[in-house]
Amino acid sequence: MTYQCMLNILFKKSRDADLKSLEEPLAGSWINVVKPTKKEISFLMDLGVPRDFIGSSLDPDEQPRIDEEGSARLIILKLPHLFQDRLETLPIGIIFTDKYVITLSQHPTKVLESFLNNPKGFYTTKRTRFLFQIFWVVVNKYLKYLGHIDKKIDNAGVNVTKSMGNEEIINLLEIQKALIFFKNGASGNQRVINKIMTGKFIEVYGQDEDILDDIIIDNQQALEMIGTYLDIIKNTMDAYAGIVGNNLNVLMKLLAVLSISMAIPTMIASFYGMNVVLPFQTAPHIFGALAALSIFLSVMSYYVFFKLKWV
């Protein structure tokens, strides 16, 4: 899937009702950039954004962190993202310069798109609050996707008990992979939150402390849910392995019983196939008698194993 490049310059102060789209940035503007072109990268660098910050924000393997270079400050968060039919995490860079807030990502994200709809209480000039609002939406995205994963785990657990195919175990592995991505992302975001709380990197205002507390609580809840779901998947896969092993043992016992039962007619036929004188070999009904005896002994042997609970 390919994505179009996009650069939006937006502005809204506390007295404004609507989010304005600008051609040129004003102090307090929010500049949202998706998959920037070389021209857009040059534009960002002219605004005082270090090239390293741009590269880090677009690197899919970049981990959540805080960095500072001159007057520019970088916050990288990991947010959950649905790539076609698989869940992974995607980094976004939030860059503070002297005048602007700049968000950078390689792909369009629901998190940043939600602010393009001008939500209540969102102002580009209130930069610290804007950062916390992004955090808040990211944490809620984790919780939302974890709710979907919970349903997938329930369905996978039911399917495992009904089918022994490879598809069920592959589905569990895909869910486990997504949870590991989520765990790494949410843990990294928590470290960023803890560093911001010190107040050394960004000034935290009193009116923003409530939303910061909610972010910390909900992110911790997300981490606990991720840990719980990983344990459930591990236990489900252990149960799956136990069921497969038990079914294999039952099958092997059944095959052993059938082999023993079928060996009796083979043994009798082998005796009477020898080129020597044998009892009753000239009797007119010896073949039918031997066949009946073989069937009787086979059935009796199977019955004995059945009473011993081997089958």
Secondary structure, DSSP 8 states (H G I E B T S, - for coil): -----EEEEEE--TT-SS-EE-SS--TT-EEEEES--HHHHHHHHHTT--HHHHHHHH-TT--SEEEEETTEEEEEEEEEEEETTEEEEEEEEEEE-SS-EEEEESS--HHHHHHHT--TT--TT-HHHHHHHHHHHHHHHHHHHHHHHHHHHHHHHHHHHH--SHHHHHHHHHHHHHHHHHHHHHHHHHHHHHHHHTSSSS---GGGHHHHHHHHHHHHHHHHHHHHHHHHHHHHHHHHHHHHHHHHHHHHHHHHHHHHHHHHHHHHHHHTTSSS--TTTT-TTHHHHHHHHHHHHHHHHHHHHHHTT--
